[in-house]
């Protein structure tokens, strides 16, 4: 199995040791999550590029409407999403 040595700042190392945390497993989970996040972002970028190629660049009005929608969604509380 390939290995990678990772160094932690002293304060973080002490916290991991004090809490008895499984550093290797935590690091693996964090790296997997980051790789997945990047892959999903790349796939989203490809999808947007395909849409632009198919239907053209959005107009200024369409962009403004989309930005307003994103702002509204970002302000929603979890309770509003559940109901």
C-alpha positions in Angstrom: 0.0 0.0 0.0 1.4 3.4 -1.0 2.1 5.7 2.0 2.2 9.5 2.4 3.8 11.1 5.4 1.9 14.2 6.7 3.1 16.7 9.2 0.8 18.6 11.6 1.6 21.8 13.4 2.5 21.1 17.0 -0.8 22.4 18.5 -2.9 20.3 16.1 -0.8 17.2 16.8 -1.3 17.7 20.5 -5.1 18.1 20.1 -5.3 14.9 18.0 -3.3 13.0 20.6 -5.1 14.4 23.6 -8.5 13.4 22.1 -7.3 10.1 20.9 -8.5 10.8 17.4 -7.8 8.4 14.6 -5.6 10.8 12.5 -5.1 8.5 9.6 -8.8 7.8 9.1 -9.7 11.5 9.5 -7.2 12.5 6.9 -8.4 9.8 4.5 -12.0 11.0 4.9 -11.0 14.7 4.4 -9.0 13.9 1.3 -11.8 11.8 -0.1 -14.3 14.6 0.5 -12.0 17.2 -1.1 -11.4 15.0 -4.2 -15.1 14.4 -4.5 -15.8 18.1 -4.1 -13.3 19.0 -6.8 -14.7 16.3 -9.2 -18.3 17.5 -8.7 -17.2 21.1 -9.4 -15.4 20.1 -12.5 -18.4 18.1 -13.7 -20.6 21.2 -13.0 -18.3 23.4 -15.0 -18.4 20.9 -17.9 -22.2 20.9 -17.7 -22.4 24.6 -17.8 -20.0 24.7 -20.8 -22.2 22.3 -22.6 -25.3 24.3 -21.9 -23.6 27.5 -23.1 -22.5 25.7 -26.3 -26.1 24.5 -26.8 -28.1 27.6 -26.0 -25.6 30.4 -25.9 -24.4 32.8 -23.2 -27.0 34.1 -20.8 -28.2 37.7 -21.2 -27.6 40.3 -18.5 -31.2 40.1 -17.5 -31.0 36.3 -17.2 -27.9 36.6 -15.1 -29.5 39.2 -12.8 -32.5 37.0 -12.3 -30.4 33.9 -11.5 -28.2 35.9 -9.0 -31.4 37.2 -7.3 -32.7 33.6 -7.0 -29.4 32.4 -5.5 -29.4 35.2 -3.0 -33.0 34.3 -2.0 -32.1 30.7 -1.6 -29.0 31.5 0.4 -31.1 33.5 2.9 -33.6 30.7 3.5 -33.6 29.0 6.9 -33.5 25.3 7.3 -37.1 25.5 8.7 -38.3 27.1 5.5 -36.7 24.4 3.4 -38.4 21.6 5.4 -41.9 23.2 5.2 
